[in-house]
């Protein structure tokens, strides 16, 4: 069918909502990438098969699949560490580490019997008692979800599901009750800042584009999320594609354009699939194309896949890539809102920003502006990864402290080891030490501390992390990703890598630190785009907060964290029980000793691979 008017769309949405509300119980199976890797789709199929097999028992209990029992394959539920995940509504029952072999019991005990299976419940580390409801789990109870509001609660492939929960209400509200200028004013009043890293005021960007004039404007959604450890935009595109598109439709109406693009990184095939399914379905029902819902508004959206270049996350490089050219940045005096794609006025916002636009139009600018801080309104989604117990996807109000995120939502450091640093903002960000744990997370505070918000990646590190090694990792990453157009970035990064390699090997003295700092200043001043200008941030932040580690490498010729192979030697202490596990796992057979007696490592043969330390259960392997 095709919706020829807003009333037809509303009537259809009401029917979809009635069907959804008829479900007295719903089963949601996470089909995000983490759960898929652990058998999420197999669990969905096993549930379908078991429900079919138990149809007579279900009938006797008055349970009818698709009538009063819904089974939905959703996007990421967030708590990736505990997957595969299955939740039950309206009870808010939450099962973790579910496997195919658990499904018969799930159907028998929980769906038919209405009882809980204790072994599948989430357990807080150190506490054997399971938590039945996800609303009682700190990881979820401390969140405020706006951008992620639908992810994990709907079928991302179903337009009916999206309409049933109020999808496209914001769009037809904008279309019928607001002028384009009023939409722009609402976004401006909300103080929404772009969630892609730069933190520019979205309303101000839109106004600048309109002010540029011209008959042709372009609108782009940036889904080229490339920061190591970041997957917020990916989860939204995979789990709630219609919300991304609705936000773009509202933006296109406000900016009076009929041309829009979604630029998605090539490594996100599931996101591309779900977005394309959504676009095709919306064209089929008349919500994309010519004269949408019988109005004069028209819009075409096209997906373009990136070539895997990190630099194409930068706006001008992304636009050149869309044009079919090499993805290289332009000089910063050329503003994309004036001369962007094909040198026409262009607005580019990232995935999370577009989903926030929908919420702002639905709930009002003041509602959004009241959350967060004075200069960073609303909420922010983060991917919490690294040495933290609860890795996954979270969303919290701006201004939430780093400590609250890591210890209350994240559950603290794995094995309760000492916290050392948190890296925010990806390769353009920095590493913050324990003394900064109480900093509020917002655009300006993180920048002042020597890091940045970035797109929202947050990598937690414990005391066994070498900060020199971390700095070297990000520099090496940027060497591979630099477009090479300007000398300060291209050659500066290579020289920075050589200098850090010298530190890792203990080759040099304290003067080498001064050379690194001078090179960093030159790169910041001379690089063409933000990639080169911010490339020294991981290095400079580690020098600011962990200078003693650099000095230990250069003066004492040792790596305090026991990471840098040229500066460490493994040995076995008196805690050794002679179990011989380390000897059996050593790839170069450099460990000798009899069973139940102290073992010895031959340092001349040892390759410092660390396997012996990893397999020892008695903490008997140390480094000096």
WOBEL-V478166 format. One record per residue. PHI is phi in degrees with one decimal (NA if undefined). D_FIRST is the distance of its C-alpha to the first C-alpha in Angstrom with 2 decimals. Layout:
PHI&D_FIRST ; PHI&D_FIRST
//
This chain:
NA&0.00 ; -122.6&3.80 ; -81.8&6.70 ; -96.1&9.30 ; -153.2&12.02 ; -64.6&13.74 ; -64.5&13.94 ; -64.1&10.23 ; -63.4&10.49 ; -62.5&13.77 ; -63.1&12.78 ; -65.4&10.28 ; -62.8&13.15 ; -63.4&15.64 ; -66.1&14.25 ; -62.7&14.29 ; -66.7&17.75 ; -63.3&18.93 ; -64.5&18.21 ; -65.6&20.09 ; -70.5&22.88 ; -72.0&23.37 ; -70.3&24.80 ; -80.0&28.53 ; -147.4&29.11 ; -127.3&27.27 ; -113.3&28.68 ; -111.2&27.97 ; -106.9&29.32 ; -68.5&30.04 ; -123.0&28.73 ; -72.6&30.22 ; -54.6&32.53 ; -62.6&35.67 ; -72.7&34.40 ; -61.6&32.75 ; -64.3&36.19 ; -102.4&37.71 ; 103.2&35.38 ; -58.6&32.35 ; -66.9&29.94 ; -64.4&32.63 ; -67.5&32.85 ; -58.7&29.13 ; -64.7&29.50 ; -62.9&32.79 ; -64.6&31.27 ; -61.0&28.55 ; -63.3&31.31 ; -68.4&33.68 ; -66.3&31.24 ; -66.5&30.54 ; -62.8&34.31 ; -99.0&35.07 ; -56.9&32.51 ; -62.5&35.34 ; -65.7&36.85 ; -65.6&33.56 ; -60.2&33.06 ; -62.1&36.63 ; -90.3&35.91 ; 76.1&32.75 ; -101.0&30.60 ; -124.4&27.22 ; -64.1&25.40 ; 87.5&21.77 ; -110.8&22.65 ; -118.8&25.55 ; -127.7&26.31 ; -104.2&24.06 ; -121.4&24.97 ; -126.4&23.62 ; -93.0&24.58 ; -109.9&25.05 ; -80.8&26.60 ; -61.7&30.31 ; -81.9&32.00 ; 110.4&34.85 ; -85.1&37.97 ; -59.4&38.04 ; -59.4&41.68 ; -104.1&40.91 ; -71.5&37.96 ; -67.4&36.29 ; -112.6&35.05 ; -134.6&33.37 ; -121.7&32.80 ; -127.7&32.22 ; -111.5&30.78 ; -88.5&31.82 ; -71.5&35.32 ; 62.1&34.95 ; -69.4&36.84 ; -131.9&37.24 ; -109.2&38.32 ; -119.5&39.70 ; 48.8&40.74 ; -75.8&38.75 ; -125.0&39.18 ; -58.7&37.83 ; -67.6&41.08 ; -81.2&40.42 ; -62.7&37.19 ; -55.1&38.88 ; -69.4&40.90 ; -61.8&37.94 ; -66.7&36.19 ; -66.1&39.49 ; -84.7&40.94 ; -93.6&38.15 ; -75.1&35.05 ; -85.2&37.11 ; -92.3&40.30 ; 68.9&39.13 ; -112.7&41.94 ; -96.0&42.35 ; -100.2&43.53 ; -56.1&46.13 ; -69.4&46.47 ; -94.6&42.82 ; -78.2&43.20 ; -72.5&43.64 ; -124.4&47.33 ; -72.9&48.92 ; -52.9&51.50 ; 87.3&54.91 ; -126.2&53.54 ; -73.6&53.00 ; -80.1&51.09 ; -81.5&47.31 ; -109.1&44.85 ; -80.1&42.13 ; -99.3&39.73 ; -67.3&38.34 ; -69.0&38.88 ; -98.0&42.60 ; -88.3&42.66 ; -52.8&44.09 ; -55.4&41.76 ; -95.4&38.81 ; -66.7&40.64 ; -91.2&41.96 ; -94.2&38.59 ; -127.4&36.49 ; -100.9&32.98 ; -118.3&30.90 ; -63.7&29.72 ; -99.1&29.50 ; -57.7&28.15 ; -103.9&25.12 ; -67.8&26.60 ; 95.9&27.54 ; -123.1&25.55 ; -135.6&21.92 ; -82.3&20.25 ; -65.1&19.89 ; -91.6&17.28 ; -110.5&14.88 ; -64.7&12.61 ; -58.4&12.65 ; -61.3&16.41 ; -67.6&16.70 ; -65.6&14.79 ; -63.0&16.95 ; -97.9&20.09 ; 100.1&19.35 ; -62.5&17.62 ; 70.7&16.86 ; -64.4&19.05 ; -63.8&21.64 ; -64.8&19.45 ; -76.1&18.38 ; -66.7&21.97 ; -62.5&23.31 ; -68.2&21.08 ; -106.6&22.07 ; -113.8&25.46 ; -127.0&27.14 ; -82.1&28.31 ; -53.3&28.35 ; -64.5&32.04 ; -68.0&31.57 ; -65.0&29.25 ; -60.3&31.96 ; -62.8&34.62 ; -63.4&32.94 ; -64.7&32.80 ; -65.0&36.37 ; -66.6&37.62 ; -70.4&36.27 ; 62.8&38.67 ; -62.9&36.11 ; -105.9&37.82 ; -56.2&36.12 ; -88.1&35.93 ; -86.9&36.47 ; 138.4&40.26 ; -72.0&41.53 ; 73.8&40.77 ; -72.8&40.31 ; -65.9&39.06 ; -63.9&35.38 ; -61.3&35.57 ; -64.3&38.67 ; -62.1&37.04 ; -63.0&34.10 ; -64.3&36.62 ; -63.3&38.73 ; -66.8&35.85 ; -64.8&35.08 ; -66.0&38.82 ; -66.2&39.08 ; 74.7&37.36 ; 90.5&36.04 ; -85.3&32.90 ; -119.3&31.31 ; -130.3&30.70 ; -124.4&29.20 ; -127.3&27.85 ; -132.0&28.41 ; -103.2&27.84 ; -89.9&30.90 ; -110.5&30.16 ; -95.2&33.43 ; -67.3&35.17 ; -120.1&38.45 ; -64.5&41.07 ; -56.2&42.72 ; 86.0&41.67 ; -101.5&38.64 ; -150.9&35.14 ; -68.9&33.51 ; -62.7&30.91 ; -57.6&30.24 ; -63.0&29.53 ; -70.1&27.11 ; -62.2&25.16 ; -76.4&25.09 ; -99.9&24.55 ; -151.1&22.42 ; -63.1&20.73 ; -65.6&18.04 ; -67.6&21.03 ; -61.3&22.69 ; -68.2&19.78 ; -62.1&19.39 ; -60.4&23.14 ; -66.2&22.96 ; -64.2&20.34 ; -64.6&22.77 ; -63.4&25.63 ; -65.3&24.13 ; -63.6&23.62 ; -65.9&27.20 ; -92.8&28.64 ; 55.7&26.78 ; -130.0&25.72 ; -116.8&22.72 ; -125.9&24.20 ; -142.3&24.18 ; -133.6&25.31 ; -115.9&25.62 ; -101.9&28.94 ; -115.4&29.22 ; -64.9&32.44 ; -62.2&32.57 ; -79.0&33.86 ; -113.2&30.56 ; -63.0&28.49 ; -69.0&26.49 ; -63.5&25.62 ; -60.5&24.49 ; -60.5&22.36 ; -69.7&20.59 ; -65.2&20.19 ; -66.8&18.78 ; -59.1&16.25 ; -66.2&15.21 ; -62.2&15.22 ; -61.2&13.18 ; -66.4&10.44 ; -68.7&10.71 ; -65.4&10.68 ; -62.0&7.48 ; -94.8&5.74 ; 86.8&8.48 ; -91.8&11.15 ; -133.3&13.40 ; 122.4&14.45 ; -89.3&15.57 ; 46.2&15.70 ; -63.2&13.69 ; 55.2&12.42 ; 78.6&14.32 ; -97.9&17.54 ; -86.2&20.00 ; -83.9&19.43 ; -128.3&18.33 ; -158.1&18.76 ; -119.8&18.91 ; -119.4&20.13 ; -124.3&22.09 ; -94.1&23.90 ; -122.9&27.55 ; -96.1&29.76 ; -71.9&33.29 ; -93.9&36.29 ; 84.9&37.80 ; -96.1&40.06 ; -59.7&40.88 ; -64.5&41.97 ; -75.1&38.44 ; -74.6&37.72 ; -74.6&39.86 ; -56.4&37.81 ; -70.0&39.54 ; -66.6&39.80 ; -60.8&36.10 ; -67.7&35.35 ; -65.3&37.79 ; -63.8&36.15 ; -60.7&32.74 ; -77.5&34.57 ; 89.1&35.73 ; -102.4&39.24 ; -63.5&41.48 ; -74.9&40.46 ; -120.1&43.53 ; -67.2&43.88 ; -100.8&44.99 ; -59.7&47.83 ; -73.0&46.95 ; -73.3&48.02 ; -90.5&44.83 ; -94.0&42.14 ; -65.1&38.54 ; -67.9&37.41 ; -105.0&39.50 ; -138.6&39.43 ; -105.9&36.98 ; -62.5&34.50 ; 51.6&35.78 ; 61.0&38.29 ; -108.6&35.73 ; -55.2&35.33 ; -140.0&33.28 ; -108.4&32.32 ; -122.6&32.26 ; -132.1&31.71 ; -86.2&31.39 ; -55.8&28.67 ; -61.8&30.36 ; -62.1&30.83 ; -64.7&27.18 ; -69.1&26.31 ; -67.4&29.19 ; -59.1&27.80 ; -59.5&24.81 ; -63.7&27.39 ; -66.4&29.61 ; -66.2&27.09 ; -68.8&26.09 ; -109.4&29.71 ; 101.4&31.83 ; -64.7&34.27 ; -65.2&37.26 ; -56.9&35.76 ; -71.4&35.43 ; -65.5&38.78 ; -69.8&40.63 ; -85.9&39.98 ; 84.3&42.07 ; -116.4&45.05 ; -58.1&46.00 ; -104.1&45.19 ; -137.2&42.58 ; -81.6&40.01 ; 79.0&37.34 ; -119.2&37.14 ; -140.1&37.35 ; -88.0&36.02 ; -131.7&38.67 ; -99.5&39.03 ; -101.3&42.29 ; -136.8&44.05 ; 99.1&47.57 ; -86.4&50.42 ; -124.9&48.60 ; -65.0&47.96 ; -103.5&44.34 ; -76.0&42.60 ; 156.4&38.97 ; -112.3&36.52 ; -133.6&37.42 ; -144.3&36.68 ; -135.1&39.43 ; -63.3&40.34 ; -55.9&42.15 ; 97.1&45.87 ; -64.7&45.86 ; -75.2&49.00 ; -60.1&49.13 ; -59.8&51.28 ; -61.7&48.71 ; -65.0&46.00 ; -74.7&48.25 ; -95.1&50.20 ; -90.2&47.99 ; -81.4&44.53 ; -78.1&45.84 ; 79.5&48.55 ; 92.9&51.32 ; -84.4&52.76 ; -56.4&52.67 ; 60.7&55.92 ; 55.0&56.84 ; -73.0&58.41 ; -64.6&59.30 ; -72.2&56.60 ; -116.4&57.46 ; -159.9&54.71 ; -130.4&51.04 ; -102.2&49.45 ; -120.6&46.67 ; 86.2&44.83 ; 67.5&44.87 ; -61.4&47.28 ; -92.2&47.52 ; -95.3&48.47 ; -147.3&51.61 ; -107.1&53.25 ; -109.8&54.35 ; -86.3&57.19 ; -58.4&57.88 ; -65.5&59.43 ; -104.5&56.02 ; -61.7&54.16 ; -91.4&54.11 ; -65.8&52.55 ; -73.5&49.36 ; -85.7&46.41 ; -150.4&45.23 ; -57.4&45.10 ; -77.4&48.57 ; -64.2&50.60 ; -64.9&49.67 ; -63.8&50.47 ; -63.4&53.82 ; -84.4&54.63 ; 97.4&54.21 ; -124.6&50.74 ; -164.6&47.24 ; -69.8&43.87 ; 61.5&42.08 ; -82.8&38.56 ; 124.7&39.72 ; -75.8&41.48 ; -137.9&44.41 ; -108.0&46.85 ; -95.7&49.58 ; -126.0&52.97 ; -103.8&55.95 ; -69.4&59.68 ; -93.2&59.49 ; -100.1&57.56 ; -90.6&59.59 ; -72.8&58.49 ; -66.5&60.03 ; -62.9&57.98 ; -63.1&54.80 ; -60.2&55.63 ; -63.8&56.33 ; -59.0&53.00 ; -68.7&50.99 ; -64.1&53.22 ; -63.4&52.77 ; -58.3&48.98 ; -72.2&49.08 ; -58.1&51.41 ; -69.3&48.76 ; -101.5&46.00 ; -62.3&47.93 ; -74.1&46.89 ; 81.3&50.64 ; -69.7&50.41 ; -113.9&53.07 ; -63.2&56.45 ; -56.2&56.68 ; -79.6&53.61 ; -60.2&54.09 ; -83.5&57.84 ; -61.8&58.06 ; -64.6&55.83 ; -65.1&57.88 ; -67.8&61.11 ; -63.2&59.73 ; -63.9&58.88 ; -63.1&62.43 ; -64.5&63.95 ; -67.1&61.95 ; -63.7&62.89 ; -64.5&66.50 ; -63.4&66.00 ; -58.4&64.45 ; -91.4&67.52 ; 70.2&69.93 ; -96.7&71.16 ; 144.9&72.27 ; -129.5&73.51 ; -61.0&72.34 ; -63.1&72.36 ; -63.2&69.26 ; -63.3&67.25 ; -62.6&68.38 ; -64.0&67.23 ; -62.2&63.76 ; -65.8&63.54 ; -67.1&64.68 ; -64.3&62.17 ; -60.4&59.39 ; -61.8&60.41 ; -65.4&60.43 ; -66.8&56.93 ; -64.2&55.58 ; -76.3&57.26 ; -101.6&56.64 ; -73.9&53.22 ; -72.7&50.52 ; -126.1&47.55 ; -64.2&46.93 ; -61.2&47.08 ; -72.7&50.75 ; -65.9&51.63 ; -99.6&50.47 ; -55.4&51.49 ; -73.4&54.90 ; -55.5&53.39 ; -60.2&53.48 ; -69.5&57.03 ; -67.4&58.30 ; -69.3&56.87 ; -71.1&58.55 ; -68.7&61.75 ; -67.4&61.57 ; -101.3&61.06 ; -133.7&62.43 ; -58.4&65.22 ; -61.5&67.59 ; -71.1&65.57 ; -62.0&66.02 ; -65.2&69.72 ; -62.3&70.02 ; -65.4&68.71 ; -85.7&71.03 ; -92.7&74.14 ; -93.5&74.19 ; 55.8&72.45 ; -144.8&70.25 ; -106.3&66.59 ; -56.3&66.58 ; -85.7&63.22 ; 69.8&64.43 ; -110.8&61.65 ; -73.5&63.21 ; -54.8&64.80 ; -63.6&67.71 ; -113.6&68.98 ; -128.6&68.75 ; -135.7&70.68 ; -87.2&69.65 ; -145.0&72.25 ; -108.8&72.42 ; -92.7&73.99 ; -70.1&75.96 ; -74.4&72.85 ; -61.4&72.44 ; -101.1&72.80 ; 71.8&73.19 ; -73.4&70.05 ; 74.3&69.65 ; -63.8&65.84 ; -63.8&66.17 ; -64.9&68.49 ; -68.1&66.20 ; -95.9&63.23 ; -67.6&65.15 ; -72.3&63.97 ; -113.3&67.37 ; 51.9&69.58 ; -98.9&71.44 ; -106.1&71.85 ; -125.9&74.95 ; 146.9&76.52 ; -89.2&77.41 ; -59.7&75.40 ; 67.6&75.90 ; -128.4&77.67 ; -58.7&76.78 ; -96.7&74.91 ; -133.7&75.44 ; -103.8&73.21 ; -84.6&74.80 ; -66.3&73.63 ; -72.3&74.76 ; -94.5&72.24 ; -55.5&69.47 ; -98.5&66.37 ; 60.3&65.16 ; -75.0&61.86 ; 85.0&61.84 ; -63.8&60.92 ; -59.8&64.11 ; -66.9&63.23 ; -68.2&59.66 ; -91.0&60.83 ; -74.7&63.86 ; -90.7&63.35 ; -115.0&66.65 ; 51.8&66.21 ; -90.4&69.23 ; -101.7&68.03 ; -125.7&68.57 ; -124.3&68.78 ; -138.9&71.45
//
